[in-house]
Amino acid sequence: MYCQSQPAAQAATMALAVFVFFLVSIVLPLAEAASIEHVFIVNQMKMTCLCKETVVTLVNGQLPGPTIEITEGDSVTVHVVNRSPYNITIHWHGVKQFQNCWVDGVPMITQCPITPNKNFTYQFNVVGQEGTLWWHAHVPGLRATLHGAFIIRPRHGADSYPFPKPHKEIPVIIGDWWEKDLAEMAMNMTKNIFSAYASASTVNGLVGDYFNCSGVAKEGFVLDVEPGKTYLLQIINAGLFSEFYLKIAGHKFTVVAADANYVNPFTTDVIAIAPGETVDAMLIADAPPGRYYMVALPNQAPLPDVQTPEYATRGMVKYKGEHKKEEGHRGTSSDVPIGPKMPDVHDTITSFYFHGNLTSLHHKGHLLAQQRVDEHLFRVLGLGTICKQGQFCKRGNSSDDIQVATMNNVSFQQPTAMTMPLLEAQYYHISLNSTAQELPKRPPILFNFTDEALIPFGPKEMLLEPTYKATLVRRFKHGAMVEIVFQSTTMLQGDSNPMHLHGHNMMVVAQGLGNYDPVKDVPSYNLVNPVVKNTVLVPNRGWIAIRFVANNPGVWFMHCHYEFHLVMGMVAVFIVENGPTIDTSLPPPPDNFPTCGSKINPTPKEFYLQSKKSET
C-alpha cells in the first residue's frame, strides 16, 4: 500500500480493534431480516504517506473505514468505542432512520457526542431502501478519515436488480489525503483562517501515481476485470471540498442509481459527483484487453473565484492476464496505460447536464410530487461577514470581520451552550436556547444573485455582506409537502452547493442556471419522474427546486456538504412534528442514550418529570 500505518501510543488498542471488528449475520430463511453487528473502535494512528508521517483518526485502523453490507429489511447494530481525543458521532448518511432520529448522529442536534474513552451503540432498521449509501463522522474535519461505504442489497438478491446482474460489485470511494491536523483545520475556518488544503486526492485510500516521493510513483487503486464481464461501481464522494469528475479511458458507464434510488439508466463517459453524493454505475469490460487509467479530477469555480489547490488522482482498470503481458513486454510502448481526456478543471456545465440527466426509474412512487404544496421556501446560499466585536465594523477585505456561510443571510450558530441536544429539548418540550430563530422563508433583500461583480471585494458586495448568527430552525406539520428552491449566489464566491437533508429524501423537480424565476421556471417542473436524492447539487451560479414530505418526526439537519460551508454556517434545523398516531410519532430515546455535562445535573427526562411535578 502507498500509505503504511503504525500504531501510535495505543498499539495494543489498535491490535484489538482489528481483531474485534466483526460482522454477524443471523441465518434466517431467504428474504427474512437479519441482524448485522459491527464494532467501530475510533483511534489515532500514524500513517506514512508522500514521505511524511501523519497522525490520523481512523475506525479499526482502516482508510476508508469498514464497509457495512446489509440486505434491505435488516437491523443494524454498531458499537462505537471512542479511544480518540475528540468528541465523536457517526452519521448514517442517507439512511432515513424512520421514527429513530435518536441515532442520526449529529452532535448537539440529535445526540450528545461520544466523549473520549466512552462508547455508544447505534441500533436501527433499514427498510424500503436499496443501493449505495455511506457512513461518516459528523465532526468538523474528521469525516475526511472517518468514513466508509454502507451497501444495501435487495431483499430478494441481485437477481431482483432492475438492471442486469453484475459479475461483481466494487465500492469506489473518492476522498482526500491531508497532512494537516483536521480538527485544527476546521477550527481555523471558523476564525477566517484558510491556510490548509488537502495534499492529494484518493481512490479507496490510495493517492495513485500522479504523486511520488523519493522519485517513486505511489500505488493507485487497481480494478481487475475479465473481458465481457459487467461490474457495478458503487461510487461515493467522501471528499471535504470538491466535486469530482470520474472517467475511465476506453470505457463508458451506465448510471443506474443515485443516493440509493434507482434512475432511468443512461450512458455516459463521465460521472460528476459532489461531496455526499453516491452514484451506482455499470461498467462493461468491453475494451481491448489492456490497462486503462481511472482518473478522478476535482473541479472548481472559474475565475474571478478564488482558486485553491486541487489535485487529480488516478487508479487503473486492468484486464485479466495483463500481468503476463507486462512481464513479457517490459519497456515497450504497449506497456503504457491509456489515459482518458478529462473535462477542464473549470468546466461546471458537464456537472449541470450530468445531474440534469437523472430521472427516477419508478414513476408511480412519485405521484407525491404532484400533490398540493403546503410550504414554499426560497433559500439563498452565499457568504457574508460578522464583526469580531460589536455590530459595526469595516467590511470588504478587512481584519475586523469574520467570513461566514449563510442561508437567507443568516449563519447557523451551533447550540454549544445547551446541556442537551435540540432533539431531546423538542421531545421533552423544553424551550430551545435563546439564539434559536425561525429560518426565514426568503432572503431579506432581493438582488441579482449571480452577478459576477459580487465575487471580489468591492462596493457592490460590501452592501450585502453584513449578517449575523442564530440557531436556524424551521418547524413543519407532520405530512406537510414542502417545496424548497435553493439559489446559489456569487456573494464572495460563485461555487455550487451540495445540500444534504437528513431523515428524508428529496424529489428534484427542476434545476437551472442564473436566477430562479417562478413565472418562467415552474411550468417546466418535472412532476412525472423526478429523481429522488438525499443530497442535491445546487449548480454553480444556478438554482434547484426540490420537494419532500415531512413525514419523519424528529429534529433533522439540513446543510451544505462542503466542509468549509458546513463549518462556516450554511446549516439549518428542520423540526418535523409528531403525527396523530403512535406509528407517526417519535418514540422515547434508547436506554443507552448518552448524556451531556455533569452527572449531578438532571437528564432531560428528569428535568421534564420535575417540571410536570411542579406544575401539579
ABEGO torsion letter per residue (X at the ends): XABBBBBBABAAAAAAAAAABBBBBBBBBBGBBBBBBBBBBBBBBBBBBGGBBBBBBBBGGBOBBBBBBBBBGBBBBBBBBBABABBBBBBBBGBAGBGAAAAAGBBGAABBBBBBGBBBBBBBBBBGBBEBBBBBBBBBGAAAABBBBBBBBBAAEAAABABBBBABBBBBBBBBBBABBAAAAAAAAAAGBBABBBABBBBGGBAEAABBBGGBBBBBBBBBBBBGBBBBBBBBBABAABBBBBBBBGBBBBBABBGGBBBBBBBBABBBBBBGBBBBBBBBBABBBEBBBBBBBBBBBBOABBBBBBBBBBBBBBBBGAAAAAAAABGBAAABBBBBBBBBAABAAAAAAAAAABBBABAAAAAAAABBBABBBBBBBBBBBBBABEABBBBEBBAABBBBBBBGGBBBBBBAABABBAAAAAAAGBBBBAABBBBBABBABBBBAABAAAABBEAAAAAAABBBBBBBBBBBBBGBBBBBBBBBBABGBABBBBBBBBGBBBBBABBBBEBBBAAAAAAABBAABBBBBABBBBBBGBBBBBBBBBABBEBBBBBBABAAAAAAGBBBBBBBBBBABAAABBBBBBAABBBBEBAABBBAAAAAAAAAAAAX
